[in-house]
Amino acid sequence: MGSMPVLDRFDADRPVLGMIHLPPLPGAPGFDGNRNAVRERALADAHRLETSGVDGIVLENFGDAPFHPESVPKHVVAEMTATAAALRREVDLPMGINVLRNDAEAALSIAAAVDADFVRVNVHVGTAATDQGVLEGQAHETIRLRERLEADVAVLADVHVKHATPVGETAIERAAEETVERGRADGVLVSGTGTGAATALEDVRRVSSAVPDAPVLVGSGVTAETADDFLEAGADALVVGTALKEDGETTNPVDSSRVDAVVTAARNAYSSDT
């Protein structure tokens, strides 16, 4: 089943997507024993993001470190599905799913079950050395699973993903081309070295030039001060997490004033271009 162009799922031409970083889930170190608190926190963050004007949200099991390299346990899939379903009932925004570290099968399955719009896959093609070990892209499995599930879910894939080092000397342009042309990703993400780390503007330019027909999203380090720079460099969308949190701390709740600042900066940048 083909997937509609990913940017068509959003009302804005160059959308701002807000991250919902879940606290530790059951079974992970740090879980406080309260499942309801996990969902309440996710819903509270989602409502703040929605009322402050983001164009979409991304649900991620950020608190589950140390992460399972590829396949997460079934209880993680169950918890994330329950939370994602709650968000779909209460928040009227396009939603994406990312299951860390690299469980594209779980992410796609959750997205199909709750009628989410897209998934983020950290290593879709190629090989990366990470703190979870060496991860290999499973594009052949992910894209075929989408067909089997008849899921209208876009696949967004990282290029030279954060918290990782590509195995082999692959220029970021070539990696982007492989991800789109051979991996059949619907869009690509460019990020910095880690969560909250600034993405290099030159990387955005290089990837945007390499895959002119595919959406390019910035996946880390966006702030109210840099949003216009990324859009000017060729980004089609911004995925923002840390900059939207209280005191700029990734694990803190969403701060509505910070969301408003980033969204306003992105809108102003777009208006000035047009």
Secondary structure as the mmCIF struct_conf table of DSSP 4:
data_model
#
loop_
_struct_conf.conf_type_id
_struct_conf.id
_struct_conf.beg_label_comp_id
_struct_conf.beg_label_asym_id
_struct_conf.beg_label_seq_id
_struct_conf.end_label_comp_id
_struct_conf.end_label_asym_id
_struct_conf.end_label_seq_id
HELX_RH_3T_P HELX_RH_3T_P1 VAL A 6 ARG A 9
BEND BEND1 PHE A 10 ARG A 14
STRN STRN1 VAL A 16 HIS A 21
HELX_LH_PP_P HELX_LH_PP_P1 PRO A 24 LEU A 25
TURN_TY1_P TURN_TY1_P1 PRO A 26 GLY A 27
BEND BEND2 ALA A 28 ALA A 28
TURN_TY1_P TURN_TY1_P2 PRO A 29 GLY A 30
BEND BEND3 GLY A 33 GLY A 33
HELX_RH_AL_P HELX_RH_AL_P1 ARG A 35 THR A 51
TURN_TY1_P TURN_TY1_P3 SER A 52 GLY A 53
BEND BEND4 ASP A 55 ASP A 55
STRN STRN2 GLY A 56 GLU A 60
HELX_RH_3T_P HELX_RH_3T_P2 PHE A 62 ASP A 64
HELX_LH_PP_P HELX_LH_PP_P2 ALA A 65 ALA A 65
BEND BEND5 PRO A 66 PRO A 66
HELX_LH_PP_P HELX_LH_PP_P3 PHE A 67 HIS A 68
BEND BEND6 PRO A 69 GLU A 70
HELX_LH_PP_P HELX_LH_PP_P4 SER A 71 PRO A 73
HELX_RH_AL_P HELX_RH_AL_P2 LYS A 74 GLU A 90
BEND BEND7 LEU A 93 LEU A 93
STRN STRN3 MET A 95 ASN A 98
TURN_TY1_P TURN_TY1_P4 LEU A 100 ASN A 102
HELX_RH_AL_P HELX_RH_AL_P3 ALA A 104 VAL A 114
TURN_TY1_P TURN_TY1_P5 ASP A 115 ASP A 115
BEND BEND8 ASP A 117 ASP A 117
STRN STRN4 PHE A 118 VAL A 121
BEND BEND9 ASN A 122 ASN A 122
BEND BEND10 HIS A 124 GLY A 126
STRN STRN5 THR A 127 THR A 130
TURN_TY1_P TURN_TY1_P6 ASP A 131 GLN A 132
STRN STRN6 GLY A 133 GLU A 136
HELX_RH_AL_P HELX_RH_AL_P4 ALA A 139 LEU A 149
TURN_TY1_P TURN_TY1_P7 GLU A 150 GLU A 150
STRN STRN7 ALA A 154 VAL A 159
BEND BEND11 HIS A 160 HIS A 160
BEND BEND12 LYS A 162 HIS A 163
STRN STRN8 ALA A 164 PRO A 166
BEND BEND13 VAL A 167 GLY A 168
HELX_RH_AL_P HELX_RH_AL_P5 ILE A 172 GLU A 177
HELX_RH_PI_P HELX_RH_PI_P1 GLU A 178 ARG A 182
TURN_TY1_P TURN_TY1_P8 GLY A 183 GLY A 183
BEND BEND14 ASP A 186 ASP A 186
STRN STRN9 GLY A 187 VAL A 190
BEND BEND15 THR A 193 GLY A 194
TURN_TY1_P TURN_TY1_P9 THR A 195 GLY A 196
HELX_LH_PP_P HELX_LH_PP_P5 ALA A 197 ALA A 200
HELX_RH_AL_P HELX_RH_AL_P6 LEU A 201 ALA A 210
TURN_TY1_P TURN_TY1_P10 PRO A 212 ASP A 213
BEND BEND16 ALA A 214 ALA A 214
STRN STRN10 VAL A 216 VAL A 218
BEND BEND17 SER A 220 SER A 220
TURN_TY1_P TURN_TY1_P11 ALA A 224 THR A 226
HELX_RH_AL_P HELX_RH_AL_P7 ALA A 227 GLU A 232
TURN_TY1_P TURN_TY1_P12 ALA A 233 GLY A 234
BEND BEND18 ASP A 236 ASP A 236
STRN STRN11 ALA A 237 VAL A 240
HELX_RH_3T_P HELX_RH_3T_P3 THR A 242 LEU A 244
STRN STRN12 LYS A 245 LYS A 245
HELX_RH_3T_P HELX_RH_3T_P4 GLU A 246 GLY A 248
TURN_TY1_P TURN_TY1_P13 THR A 250 THR A 251
BEND BEND19 ASN A 252 ASN A 252
HELX_LH_PP_P HELX_LH_PP_P6 PRO A 253 PRO A 253
STRN STRN13 VAL A 254 VAL A 254
HELX_RH_AL_P HELX_RH_AL_P8 SER A 256 ASP A 273
#
